[in-house]
Amino acid sequence: MIPVITISRQFGSGGHSIGEQVARELGIPFYDGEIVNRVAIESGYAKELIETQGEYTNPSAVWFDMSSAGSLYFQSPQDEIFIAQKKVILECAQKGPCVIVGRCADYILRKEGIRCMNVMIHADMEHRKKRVLERYENISDVSIEKRLAKKDKQRKTYYKYYTDKNWGDFTEYDIMLDSGTLGERTCVSTICALAEVF
């Protein structure tokens, strides 16, 4: 039986697109934006806030949570969003095989003992720059490297904060694929083939 597949990815590496294609080829549900919609209903927070807080640590929110006099009883909006995301991720995974992108899904599922194949998609800076510049028209070539580095740093900090693990550490994943070298099509076919025998 095909496992739940989680896709972690560097910003601009094509992880979302790869995950979507894998789900389509395997005939299983794909969860990324859908998680945002369900968490919005679950938590009562706006979708825009969930999109910015759902994978990226907000240092001021973390600082406020840790320094607040009532921090033993107070949860920051980011913590509440994480709890709601965790609930939605577990509900999706418990229904059967699916593809889930980001949001510490690899850690959440393993901790709960749910069978999953955890994939990390990465690529070198030049491939990521090219992809982001093609996809987002309002980003200039001058600022792109800083933006990529910032996004990765925020994801790394977020992952560390909620899992106490290192995002991008090869020991946390079953497969790491370089989409820049291999190309999306090879990444998709590799994940699908491995899922069938995992």
FENVEN-V629669 format. One record per backbone hydrogen bond with DSSP energy under -1.0 kcal/mol. CO is the residue of the C=O (numbers start at 1). NH is the residue of the N-H. Records with the same first field share a line. If there is no record, write none. Layout:
CO=NH ; NH
This chain:
4=117
5=100
6=119
7=102
8=121
10=13
14=18
15=19
16=20
17=21
18=22
19=23
20=24
21=25
22=26
23=27 ; 28
29=99
31=101
32=36
33=37
34=38
35=39
36=40
37=41
38=42
39=43
40=44
46=50
47=51
48=52
49=53
50=54
58=62
59=63
60=64
61=65
62=66
63=67
64=68
68=71
70=73 ; 74
76=80
77=81
78=82
79=83
80=84
81=85
82=86
83=87
84=88
85=89
86=90
87=91
88=92
89=93
90=94
93=96
98=5
99=31
100=7
102=105
104=108
105=109
106=110
107=111
108=112
109=114
110=113
115=4
117=6
118=174 ; 175
119=8
120=177
121=10
122=179
124=128
125=129
126=130
127=131
128=132
129=133
130=134
131=135
132=136
136=139
140=144
143=147
144=148
145=149
146=150
147=151
148=152
149=153
150=154
151=155
152=156
153=157
154=57 ; 158
155=159
156=160
157=161
158=162
159=163
160=164
166=169
169=172
170=173
175=120
177=122
178=182
179=183
183=187
184=188
185=189
186=190
187=191
188=192
189=193
190=194
191=195
192=196
